[in-house]
């Protein structure tokens, strides 16, 4: 019984790892960072950037290196660069663009709007979307700038 339960857990972890690997070919830097976080989590680690790992205790770093070198399939380690980069923190942290932040905000504040009618929710969302769209139209022609690249100059350009 215990072995069957453990095997089921391992199978779920493996499937999650393969699904994350399959999703990793989107080309988006943010998607790659999210993928790296999921891959590290599947391996039992919290994703940490390389600079953070350099300050970590040696035992923790060695544990990660040993995990990458562990035999996984037919006695051979998996030599997937995405997994290695995820476990060893080689994927740079990329912040979402303003539209992505807005969508995260909507997801995080869903419970605040449970008692609103559909029309009220629509008006509430629409006002936020219009503000972001107007800001992006005035400042960024491509709408794909990460949020950390928005400057005071951009805000002043929007205000005028």
N, C-alpha and C positions, 0 to 999 in steps of 0.2 A: 504494500500500500504506500509506504513512504517513498519507495523508489519510483512508483508510478506518478505520484504527486510531484516529485522533483523533476522527473522527465517531462511532465507537462509544463512546468515552469520554464525549464530550459528551452523547450520547443517554442513557447510563447516569446521568450527573449530572442531566440534566433529569428523567428518570423518578423518580429519588430525590427531587428537589425537589417534583414533583407529588404523589408518595405522601406525603411529609411534610406538604404542605399539606392533603391530603385527610384525614389523621389529626388535624389540628389543631382540629377542631370538637368535641372531647370536653368542653370546659368546665372541665377540671381545670387548675389553675394549674401543677402539676408537669408535666403533659403539655405545656402551652404552653411551659414553659421547655425541656423536652427537645426539642420541635419547633424552637425557636429555635436551639438548639445544632446540630441537624442541618442546618437551612437555612443557617446561617452556614458550616458545614463544606462543604456542597455548593457554595457560592460560593467556596470556597478560603480561608476565614478561620476562625480559632479564635474562638469566641464570647467576647466580652468585654462586661462591663456598661458602661453609659454612663459611670459614674463612673471606671472604669478607662480608658476611651477618652479621657476628658478629660485624663488625665495622660500619654497616649501621644504619640509624636511626631506633628507635624502631617501629615507625609507619609502615615503609616498611616491617619489619619482621612480624609484626602482620597482615598486609594485606595478606602476603603470607600464614601464618598459617590459617587465616580465609578462604582464598580461598580453601585450602585443605579440610576444614571442611564444606564447603557449600554443601547443598543438591543438588545432581545432578540427580539422578535417583530415582523416587518414594519417594522423600523426604529424601533419605539417601545419605550421602557423599560417593563418590567413594573411596574405600580403597585400591587402587592399589599402591603397594610399588614403582613402577617406577615413577608414577606421583608425589607421595609425595617426593621422593628423588630429582626429577627434580626441583620442585618448591622451595624446601628448601635447594638446593645446596649440597646434600649429595653424588653426583657422582664426583669422583676425575677427574681432568683434565688430559687427556692422550694425549700425542703428537703422531703424526703419525710416522711410520717407514720411512726410507729413500726412499723406493719405493713410498710410499704415498705422500711424499713431492715432489718427481719428477713428479708424476701425477698431483698434484695441480699446480706445476710450468707450466706444459704443458697447463693446462686449463686457467691459468692466462695470458699466453703469446700468445694465439691463434691469437689475432688481429695483432700481429707483423709479422705474417707469411702469411697474406692473399694473398700477391702477389707472393708467392713462388709456384713453380710447385709441384706436388705430389712427384716427385723424390727428389727435394730439401728439402721438409718437411721431407721426410723419412730419408734422410742422416742426417739432423739436429737432429731429434729425436733419431736416431740410435746411434749417437756419445754420447749423454747424457745417454741413457740406458746402453750402454757398460761400460761407466765410473762407473755408479752406480753398475752394476752387478759385475765388477771387484773389486770394493771396498768391496762390501758385501762378495764376495768369499774369499777375503784375510782377512777379519776381523770377520765376523759373519757367522757361519755355518748355522744358522737357518733363517736368513734374517728377523727376526721379532722384532729386538730390536728397541724401540722407539728412535727417533732422539736425545733426550736429554741424551741418554746413550752412545753416540759416544764420545770417549775421544781422547786426544792428542796421546796416545799410539796407538790407532787404526789407526790414520792417519799416524803415523810413520811406523807402520807395513805395511800399504799399500804402502808407499813410497819406502820401501826397496825391 
